[in-house]
Amino acid sequence: MKKFFLFLSLILLPVYAQGYNPFMGDYKNQVAVNLGQGVNSGFIIPPPVQFVPFYLLHLQYSQPTTFFKLPARQSINIGQTLGFGRGYGWDWDKFTIPMIFLSEDIALLHGDNWYFSTGIGMGLQAQQNERIGSKLLFQFKLIGGYRITDTVGLELFIQHFSNANTAIENNSYAFYGIGMTYNF
């Protein structure tokens, strides 16, 4: 019974603070710059440990919203993957590809200045390749964030891109990263 009440409190904790958005506070716009280090993995759980010469530069514009009464943010994202050299059976140079996608991040747990959230998204990469055999991309993200001031925040994230098995090749991209947000 204790486990049930713990589970229920974790689910309802964000609902209790309805109207407050931990991503942005009282602001209505946010821009973020995210940098990611690639890992050679099919997914992000269990955590991959093999870092590869593959990076992510990702710009994001967001506005506050809710998702079933949970605080959230909706975003448009422009990203660039950057591959350098060979390693672990892949020619990473081939994966230097721009991408654009829409996403929604949902705060699962939060306090006044911190949050833990998950995000999903969908978009396109400029070209298909032997690692992800389609232009279509789906994104999953886990985020831990802290608002340093009302306008500036810091986020740590794990991000996964794949084509959700819509093509034969689906080796995915996975990144560990850090981001800086600015609210206005």
Secondary structure, 3 states (H helix, E strand, C coil): CHHHHHHHHHHHHHHHCCCCECCCECCCCEEEEEEEEEECCCCCCCCCCCEEEEEEEEEEEEEEEEECCEEEEEEEEEEEEEECCEECCEEHHHHCCEEEEEEEEEEEEECCCEEEEEEEEEEEECCCCCCECCCEEEEEEEEEEEECCCCEEEEEEEEEEECCCCCCCECCEEEEEEEEEEEC
